[in-house]
Amino acid sequence: MNTLNGKIALITGGTSGIGLATAKLFQAQGAQVAVTGRSTEALRQAQNELGDAALVMRSDAASLADIDSLMAAVKERFGRIDILFVNAGVARVGPIDIVSEADYAGMMDINVKGTFFTIQKALPLFGESASVIVTTSIANQIGSPHFSLYAASKAALRSMVQSLALELVGRGVRVNAISPGPIATPIFDSFGLPAEVTQAVKSGIAEKSPRKRFGTPEEVANAALFLANDPGYVIGAEIVVDGGMSLV
């Protein structure tokens, strides 16, 4: 059943993990997709997996010039956007003692500024009924040592989603969020920790989970599909996909 037949979906941070799994699912449901990323190798692999029908484009979520270029390319290729999944984000961890101003600016520029201006600059391209989906995190509602900066950036997104949901509903734009828990994506390998430390962290997180495992990108993609298909009465919601992690 092609529930997204004829739809145009733009997924930022769509060359790996949750974003790529969502792009594949949306394609399988009949959508045409555009995805962004920053890694040359990830961009190449995503193009191979999604095929020539997909627009795969390098774009830095923190750069307004890149966002402008992205929207221009999507407009030229597809003419409009029906689904915008703002999934691009970064996570840097560490005790407050070692966080630098550059760390702060880098995370807030990508996670918060990038999300806000991606939505703003997509507005002229939205069709009659558009769905905006923002990736937040369960870190925005639970305390987690060494994740204070990341958690703050995701809490800002939760608040942004609620306000924009009310601001844009009159334009036919539905704004919602997906709040993933621990998901098996490359993000844990980007923390710069030794391999044995990374594995120990992953094992500890999995043990705390009621499901005793990490979630999969495909499980988050299913939540994105629901929000993309919703006829319009889910507004400003944050769907938690964490295997019950935030309940314990």
C-alpha positions in Angstrom: 0.0 0.0 0.0 1.7 3.2 -1.2 0.4 5.7 1.4 2.8 8.4 0.3 2.2 8.0 -3.4 3.0 11.3 -5.2 4.4 13.0 -2.1 7.7 14.9 -2.0 9.8 14.3 1.2 12.9 16.2 2.3 15.0 14.6 5.0 17.9 16.4 6.5 20.6 14.2 8.0 19.2 11.5 5.7 22.4 9.7 4.6 22.6 7.3 7.6 20.8 6.0 10.6 17.3 7.2 11.2 17.3 9.5 8.3 18.3 6.9 5.7 15.9 4.3 7.1 13.1 6.9 6.8 14.1 7.8 3.3 13.9 4.1 2.3 10.6 3.6 4.0 9.1 6.7 2.4 10.3 5.6 -1.0 8.7 2.2 -0.5 5.5 4.0 0.3 5.6 5.9 -3.0 7.3 9.2 -2.1 10.1 10.9 -4.0 12.8 11.8 -1.6 15.6 14.4 -1.1 18.2 13.8 1.6 21.1 15.7 2.9 24.4 14.9 4.7 27.9 16.1 5.1 30.1 13.0 4.7 31.2 12.4 1.1 31.3 8.7 1.6 27.8 8.6 3.3 26.4 10.7 0.5 27.8 8.3 -2.1 26.4 5.3 -0.3 23.0 6.9 0.2 22.8 7.7 -3.5 23.6 4.1 -4.3 20.9 2.8 -1.9 18.2 5.3 -2.8 18.9 5.3 -6.6 19.0 8.0 -9.2 15.4 9.1 -8.5 16.5 10.6 -5.1 18.2 13.9 -4.7 21.2 13.4 -2.5 22.9 16.6 -1.6 25.7 17.9 0.6 24.3 20.5 3.0 25.5 21.9 6.4 22.5 22.4 8.7 24.3 25.2 10.4 24.8 27.2 7.2 22.0 29.4 6.0 23.6 29.7 2.6 23.6 25.9 2.4 19.9 25.8 3.4 19.1 28.3 0.7 20.9 26.2 -1.9 19.1 23.1 -0.7 15.7 24.6 -1.0 16.5 26.0 -4.4 17.6 22.5 -5.5 14.5 20.8 -4.1 12.3 23.4 -5.8 14.0 22.9 -9.2 13.9 19.1 -9.0 10.5 18.5 -7.4 8.6 21.9 -7.2 7.4 21.5 -3.7 7.7 19.8 -0.3 4.9 17.7 1.3 7.0 16.2 4.1 9.9 17.9 5.9 11.8 15.6 8.3 14.4 17.8 10.1 16.6 15.1 11.4 20.1 16.6 11.1 21.8 17.0 14.4 25.0 16.4 16.3 25.8 15.1 19.8 28.9 16.0 21.8 29.3 14.6 25.3 31.5 15.5 28.2 31.6 17.1 31.7 30.8 20.8 31.9 34.4 21.4 32.8 35.7 20.7 29.3 32.9 22.1 27.2 34.2 25.0 25.1 32.5 28.0 23.5 33.1 26.3 20.2 31.4 23.1 21.4 28.4 25.2 22.5 28.2 27.1 19.3 28.6 24.1 17.1 25.9 22.1 18.7 23.4 24.9 19.0 24.0 26.1 15.4 23.3 22.7 14.0 20.6 21.4 16.3 18.7 24.6 17.0 19.5 27.3 14.5 19.6 24.8 11.7 16.2 23.3 12.5 14.5 26.7 12.8 15.8 28.1 9.6 15.3 24.9 7.7 11.6 25.1 8.6 11.5 28.8 7.8 13.1 28.5 4.4 10.9 25.5 3.5 7.7 27.5 4.1 7.3 28.8 0.5 7.7 25.2 -0.9 5.0 23.6 1.3 2.0 22.2 -0.5 -1.6 22.5 0.6 -1.1 20.2 3.5 2.4 19.7 4.7 3.9 17.7 7.6 7.0 18.9 9.5 8.7 16.3 11.7 11.6 17.2 14.0 13.9 14.8 15.7 14.3 15.6 19.4 15.5 13.1 22.1 14.4 11.6 25.4 17.5 13.5 26.7 15.3 16.6 26.7 13.2 15.4 29.6 15.5 13.2 31.7 18.7 14.1 33.5 21.9 12.6 32.0 25.4 13.5 33.2 27.7 14.7 30.5 24.8 15.3 28.1 23.7 18.7 29.5 24.5 20.7 26.3 22.9 18.1 24.0 19.9 17.8 26.2 19.4 21.6 26.3 19.5 21.8 22.5 16.9 19.0 22.2 14.7 20.7 24.8 14.8 23.9 22.8 13.5 21.8 19.8 10.6 20.4 21.9 9.5 23.9 22.8 10.0 25.1 19.2 7.8 22.4 17.8 5.0 23.3 20.2 5.1 27.0 19.3 5.5 26.4 15.6 2.7 23.9 15.6 0.3 26.6 16.8 1.8 29.3 14.5 1.6 27.2 11.3 -1.5 25.1 11.7 -3.6 27.9 10.1 -1.4 27.5 7.0 -2.2 23.8 6.8 1.3 22.8 8.1 1.4 20.1 10.8 4.4 20.3 13.1 5.3 17.4 15.4 8.4 15.7 16.9 9.8 12.3 17.3 11.8 11.7 20.5 14.1 8.7 20.1 15.7 6.9 22.9 18.9 4.8 22.4 18.9 3.9 18.7 21.5 1.7 16.9 23.0 4.4 14.7 26.6 5.6 14.1 26.2 8.5 16.5 27.7 6.7 19.5 30.8 6.1 17.4 31.2 9.8 16.8 31.8 10.7 20.4 35.6 10.1 20.0 35.8 7.6 22.8 38.0 4.5 22.7 36.2 1.5 21.2 36.1 -0.5 24.4 34.6 2.5 26.3 32.0 3.0 23.6 31.0 -0.6 23.8 30.8 -0.4 27.6 28.5 2.6 27.3 26.3 0.8 24.8 26.1 -2.3 27.0 25.2 -0.2 30.0 22.4 1.6 28.2 21.0 -1.6 26.8 20.9 -3.2 30.2 18.9 -0.2 31.6 16.3 -0.5 28.8 13.1 -2.4 29.6 13.5 -4.0 26.2 17.2 -4.8 27.0 18.3 -3.6 23.6 18.8 -0.5 21.4 16.0 0.5 19.1 16.5 0.3 15.3 16.3 3.2 12.8 13.4 1.4 11.2 11.4 1.6 14.3 11.8 5.4 14.4 11.1 5.5 10.7 7.7 3.9 11.3 6.8 6.8 13.7 7.8 9.3 11.0 5.6 7.5 8.5 2.6 7.8 10.9 3.2 11.6 11.2 3.7 12.0 7.5 0.3 10.2 6.9 -1.7 11.8 9.7 -4.8 13.6 8.3 -4.2 16.6 10.6 -5.3 16.2 14.2 -1.9 15.4 15.7 -0.5 18.8 16.3 2.6 19.7 18.4 3.0 16.2 19.7 6.3 14.5 20.6 6.1 10.8 19.9 8.5 8.9 22.1 10.3 5.9 20.6 12.5 4.5 23.3 11.4 1.1 24.4 10.2 2.4 27.7 13.6 3.9 28.6 12.2 7.2 29.8 9.7 5.5 32.1 12.4 4.0 34.4 
